[in-house]
Amino acid sequence: MASTMDKRDYYEVLGLTREASEAEIKSAYRRLAMKHHPDRNQDDPASEEAFKEASEAYSVLADQQKRAQYDRFGHGGVNSGGGFDPSTFADFSDIFGDFFGFGEMFGGGKRGRKGAQRGSDLRYDLELSFEEALNGSEPEIKFQRLAVCECCQGKRTRGGTAPVPCSTCRGAGQVRFQQGVFSVARTCSACGGAGVVIRDPCPLCRAQGRVNRDVKRTVAVPAGVEEGMQLRLTGEGEAGVAGGPPGDLYVLIHVRAHAFYQRKGTELYCSIPISFPQAALGCDIRVPTPWGDELATVPPGTPSGTELPPLRGKGAPRVQGRGRGDMHVFVAIDVPKKLTRDQKILLQELDRQMPNQNAPHDSGLFEKVRDLFA
């Protein structure tokens, strides 16, 4: 290793500035370590040296206390004897996952064999009617999942007998070998990291420990759910491996559109048709809500599209709270497509008595538009 005077700046080694964040330091080191790792560059002293240099830089900059000392005093403030601290790399799985067996490369503890694993989560798309989403429901759903094999109880062997320890790795699930200055651990290819070998596999699951099964479950859907919400059924996912816990089932809610109501969160919207006389004279109208009919007042001279005062508490229930949202009511003047003879006569008489009855269009409006383009 180079002397303190010959060492490159740690930030320069990682290609960073002194303002780099912890995430940027970790990302830069991961990139360099993957590039110069001895497994990828066998018999290449330059790459091995670059790997050591990057690792030393990371061991300092990843430690807040050491980084502060380095920023203040330089190389003389940290590791004056040279080299990097292996304890910094105790949790390399956070950076590299299972690549290259980093858990043992720097003298860490022995990794255990491939043991219990949690089962996968599942998703189920549940379609509800508008009314079911508002009021809540308890539908029965059917789905398929991997369940623990009832023949071997998940042990993968015929009759559930104990599997044989792997002779290659001696039950460790890994084999170790020396790579330059590093001790590298690799997953055992003979047993796939399980540490055991199945000599007499279970005939039902074929040594998988799990089998596909059809399942029926009742889902308690709370009142007020809406499109896109998820319900979590703990432990209803796929069975775990080697005694691991099961996954969860996530039920994704889909709500069919309603012919009359529209919904935004807990607010409901509707449009009530009224006649022109009702809009002109004013009236009381009956508004159907999911919770019963309500009366609303239309003031005289109400234009089409006007929103009336909201009906408080007549909207959708709050899933995680008490009460309901509001109902928003709009009026729309309904123009009849067919009229009786008497209705035509009455409307013609009304038209003659209305202002500007002799002008087919509002002349004042045309004057304003003409002035805009003058």
C-alpha positions in Angstrom: 0.0 0.0 0.0 1.3 3.5 -0.8 2.5 5.7 2.0 0.4 8.5 3.4 2.2 11.1 1.2 1.6 9.1 -2.0 -2.0 8.3 -1.5 -4.6 9.8 -3.8 -7.4 11.9 -2.3 -10.2 9.6 -1.2 -12.9 11.7 -3.0 -10.8 11.7 -6.1 -10.5 7.9 -5.9 -14.3 7.6 -5.8 -14.8 10.3 -8.4 -16.8 12.6 -6.0 -16.7 16.1 -4.6 -16.4 16.8 -0.9 -20.1 17.7 -0.8 -21.1 14.1 -1.8 -24.0 12.6 0.1 -23.8 9.2 1.8 -25.9 7.7 -1.0 -23.6 9.1 -3.6 -20.6 7.6 -1.8 -22.2 4.2 -1.6 -23.2 4.3 -5.2 -19.8 5.4 -6.4 -18.0 2.7 -4.4 -20.4 0.0 -5.6 -19.7 0.9 -9.2 -15.9 0.8 -8.8 -16.0 -2.4 -6.7 -18.1 -4.2 -9.3 -15.7 -3.0 -12.0 -12.4 -4.0 -10.3 -13.6 -7.0 -8.3 -11.0 -9.8 -8.3 -13.5 -12.3 -9.6 -14.0 -10.3 -12.7 -10.3 -9.4 -13.2 -8.3 -12.5 -12.3 -4.5 -12.2 -12.7 -4.8 -8.4 -13.0 -2.7 -6.7 -10.3 -3.8 -3.2 -11.5 -7.5 -4.0 -10.9 -6.8 -5.7 -7.6 -4.9 -2.5 -6.5 -7.8 -0.3 -7.7 -10.2 -2.4 -5.8 -8.2 -2.1 -2.6 -7.8 1.7 -3.1 -11.6 2.2 -3.6 -12.3 0.0 -0.6 -10.0 2.0 1.6 -11.6 5.2 0.4 -15.0 3.9 1.1 -14.1 2.6 4.6 -13.2 6.2 5.6 -15.8 8.2 3.8 -18.7 5.9 4.8 -17.9 6.5 8.5 -19.1 9.9 9.5 -16.5 10.3 12.3 -13.6 9.2 10.1 -14.9 11.3 7.2 -14.9 14.4 9.5 -11.3 13.6 10.6 -10.2 13.1 7.0 -11.9 16.4 5.8 -10.0 18.2 8.6 -6.6 16.6 8.7 -6.4 14.6 5.4 -4.8 11.1 5.3 -2.8 11.8 8.5 -6.1 12.1 10.5 -7.3 8.5 9.7 -5.6 5.1 9.5 -2.1 6.6 9.8 -0.7 3.1 9.4 -2.5 2.6 6.1 -5.1 0.1 4.9 -8.8 0.0 5.5 -10.9 -1.1 8.4 -12.7 -4.5 7.6 -15.5 -3.8 10.1 -16.8 -1.1 7.7 -17.8 -3.9 5.4 -19.7 -6.0 7.9 -23.0 -5.5 6.0 -22.0 -5.6 2.4 -25.4 -7.2 1.5 -26.8 -3.6 1.8 -24.6 -2.6 -1.2 -24.1 -5.8 -3.3 -26.8 -8.2 -2.3 -25.4 -11.7 -2.7 -22.8 -10.9 -5.4 -19.3 -12.3 -5.0 -19.9 -13.6 -1.4 -18.9 -10.2 0.1 -20.2 -11.3 3.5 -17.0 -13.2 4.1 -14.5 -11.5 1.9 -13.3 -9.1 4.6 -13.2 -11.6 7.4 -16.8 -11.5 8.4 -18.6 -14.3 10.1 -19.6 -17.4 8.3 -22.8 -17.1 6.3 -25.4 -19.7 7.1 -26.9 -22.1 4.6 -29.9 -21.2 2.5 -32.6 -21.5 5.2 -36.2 -20.4 5.7 -37.6 -17.9 3.2 -40.8 -15.9 3.4 -43.5 -16.8 0.8 -44.3 -14.5 -2.0 -47.1 -11.9 -1.8 -50.1 -12.3 -4.1 -52.4 -9.8 -5.7 -56.1 -10.2 -6.4 -58.2 -7.7 -8.4 -61.7 -7.4 -6.9 -64.5 -5.6 -8.8 -67.3 -4.1 -6.7 -70.5 -2.3 -7.7 -70.8 1.4 -6.7 -73.3 0.4 -3.9 -71.0 -2.3 -2.5 -68.1 0.1 -2.3 -70.3 2.7 -0.4 -71.9 0.3 2.0 -69.2 -2.3 2.4 -69.5 -6.0 1.6 -68.1 -9.5 2.3 -67.5 -11.1 -1.1 -66.0 -14.6 -1.4 -62.9 -14.7 -3.6 -61.2 -17.7 -5.3 -57.5 -17.7 -6.1 -54.6 -20.1 -6.5 -51.5 -20.2 -4.3 -48.5 -22.3 -3.4 -49.3 -24.2 -0.2 -47.2 -26.4 2.1 -47.2 -29.9 0.6 -49.4 -32.0 2.9 -47.5 -35.2 1.9 -44.1 -34.2 3.2 -45.1 -31.1 5.3 -42.7 -29.0 3.3 -39.6 -31.2 3.9 -39.4 -32.2 0.2 -38.6 -35.8 0.9 -40.8 -38.9 0.7 -42.6 -39.3 3.9 -41.0 -36.2 5.4 -37.7 -37.9 6.2 -34.7 -35.8 6.9 -32.7 -34.8 3.8 -29.0 -35.8 3.5 -26.3 -33.2 4.2 -24.5 -32.1 1.1 -21.1 -33.8 0.8 -19.6 -31.0 -1.3 -20.1 -28.1 1.2 -20.6 -30.4 4.2 -23.9 -28.8 4.9 -22.7 -25.2 4.9 -24.4 -24.2 1.7 -21.2 -22.5 0.5 -17.7 -23.4 -0.6 -14.8 -21.1 0.1 -11.6 -20.5 -1.9 -8.7 -18.1 -1.8 -8.7 -15.3 -4.4 -5.5 -13.3 -4.1 -5.6 -11.6 -0.7 -9.3 -12.4 -0.3 -11.2 -15.4 1.1 -14.3 -15.7 -1.2 -17.4 -17.7 -0.5 -19.6 -19.0 -3.3 -23.0 -20.7 -3.2 -22.5 -24.5 -3.4 -23.5 -25.6 -6.9 -24.2 -29.2 -5.7 -27.0 -28.3 -3.4 -27.9 -24.8 -4.5 -27.0 -23.3 -1.1 -29.5 -25.5 0.8 -26.8 -27.5 2.5 -28.7 -30.7 1.9 -29.4 -33.1 -0.9 -32.7 -34.8 -1.6 -32.1 -38.5 -2.3 -35.7 -39.6 -2.2 -37.9 -36.7 -3.3 -41.6 -36.4 -2.3 -43.7 -37.7 -5.2 -46.4 -35.1 -4.7 -44.4 -31.9 -4.7 -41.4 -33.3 -6.5 -39.0 -32.0 -3.8 -40.4 -28.5 -4.0 -42.0 -28.6 -0.6 -45.0 -26.7 -2.0 -48.0 -27.4 -4.3 -50.6 -25.3 -6.1 -53.9 -25.2 -4.3 -57.2 -23.4 -5.0 -58.3 -21.3 -2.1 -61.6 -19.6 -1.1 -61.6 -16.7 1.3 -64.2 -14.1 2.4 -62.9 -10.5 2.2 -64.3 -7.9 4.6 -64.6 -4.8 2.5 -65.1 -1.7 4.7 -67.7 0.9 3.7 -66.3 3.8 1.6 -63.6 2.0 -0.3 -62.8 3.5 -3.7 -61.0 2.7 -6.9 -57.3 1.8 -6.4 -57.4 1.0 -2.7 -55.7 -2.1 -1.4 -56.8 -4.5 1.4 -54.1 -6.6 3.0 -54.8 -10.2 4.1 -51.9 -11.1 6.3 -50.6 -14.7 5.8 -52.9 -15.4 2.9 -50.1 -15.3 0.3 -47.9 -18.2 -0.8 -46.4 -20.6 1.7 -42.8 -20.0 2.8 -39.8 -22.2 2.0 -38.2 -24.5 4.5 -40.5 -23.4 7.3 -40.5 -19.7 6.4 -43.6 -17.5 7.1 -46.2 -17.2 4.4 -46.6 -14.0 2.3 -49.6 -11.7 2.2 -52.5 -11.3 -0.2 -53.2 -7.8 -1.5 -56.7 -7.2 -2.7 -56.8 -4.4 -5.2 -60.2 -2.6 -5.4 -62.0 -1.7 -8.6 -65.3 0.0 -8.6 -67.8 0.0 -11.5 -69.1 3.4 -12.6 -72.6 4.5 -11.6 -75.2 5.8 -14.0 -76.3 8.7 -11.8 -73.5 9.5 -9.2 -69.9 10.5 -9.8 -67.4 10.3 -7.0 -64.2 12.1 -6.0 -62.9 10.8 -2.6 -65.8 11.1 -0.1 -67.7 13.7 -2.3 -70.6 12.6 -4.5 -71.9 14.6 -7.5 -75.1 14.4 -9.4 -77.1 16.4 -11.9 -80.9 16.9 -11.5 -83.0 17.8 -14.6 -85.5 20.6 -14.2 -87.8 22.3 -16.6 -87.5 25.9 -17.8 -90.5 27.1 -15.8 -89.0 25.5 -12.6 -85.6 27.3 -13.3 -87.4 30.6 -14.0 -89.9 30.5 -11.1 -87.9 28.5 -8.6 -89.0 25.3 -7.0 -88.2 22.5 -4.5 -86.8 19.3 -5.9 -86.3 15.9 -4.5 -82.7 14.6 -4.7 -82.1 10.8 -4.4 -79.0 10.1 -2.3 -77.6 6.7 -1.3 -79.0 7.4 2.2 -82.5 8.5 1.2 -84.2 11.3 -0.6 -83.5 14.9 0.4 -85.2 18.2 -0.6 -83.3 21.0 -2.2 -84.4 24.5 -3.1 -83.9 25.9 -6.6 -84.0 29.8 -6.4 -85.9 31.7 -9.1 -83.9 32.5 -12.2 -81.4 29.7 -11.7 -79.2 29.1 -14.9 -78.5 25.6 -16.1 -75.4 24.1 -14.6 -75.8 25.9 -11.2 -74.6 24.0 -8.1 -77.0 24.1 -5.2 -75.9 24.3 -1.6 -74.2 20.9 -0.8 -76.2 18.3 1.1 -74.0 17.8 4.2 -73.1 14.2 5.2 -74.8 12.6 2.2 -71.6 11.6 0.4 -69.4 8.5 0.7 -68.3 7.2 4.1 -64.7 7.9 5.3 -62.9 4.6 5.4 -60.5 5.6 8.2 -62.7 8.0 10.0 -66.2 8.8 11.1 -68.9 10.4 9.1 -69.4 10.9 5.4 -68.6 13.5 2.8 -71.1 15.8 1.1 -73.5 15.4 -1.9 -73.0 18.1 -4.6 -76.1 18.8 -6.7 -76.2 20.5 -10.0 -79.3 21.5 -12.0 -79.7 21.0 -15.7 -82.5 22.5 -17.7 -84.2 19.8 -19.6 -85.3 20.8 -23.1 -88.1 18.6 -24.3 -87.7 17.1 -27.8 -91.4 16.7 -28.4 -94.2 19.1 -27.6 -98.0 18.8 -27.7 -100.0 21.4 -29.7 -101.1 23.1 -26.5 -97.5 23.3 -25.2 -96.3 24.8 -28.4 -99.0 27.5 -28.2 -98.1 28.4 -24.7 -94.4 28.6 -25.5 -95.1 30.8 -28.5 -97.2 33.1 -26.4 -94.4 33.2 -23.8 -91.8 34.0 -26.5 -93.9 37.0 -27.7 -94.1 38.4 -24.2 -90.4 37.9 -23.4 -87.9 40.9 -23.9 -86.4 41.3 -27.4 -89.2 39.2 -28.8 -88.8 40.8 -32.2 -85.0 40.1 -32.4 -83.9 36.6 -33.2 -80.6 37.2 -31.6 -79.2 39.6 -29.0 -78.2 42.6 -31.1 -76.2 44.0 -28.2 -74.0 40.9 -28.1 -73.2 41.3 -31.8 -72.3 45.0 -31.3 -69.8 44.0 -28.5 -68.2 41.4 -30.7 -68.0 43.7 -33.7 -66.3 46.3 -31.4 -63.6 43.8 -30.4 -62.6 43.2 -34.0 -62.8 46.8 -35.1 
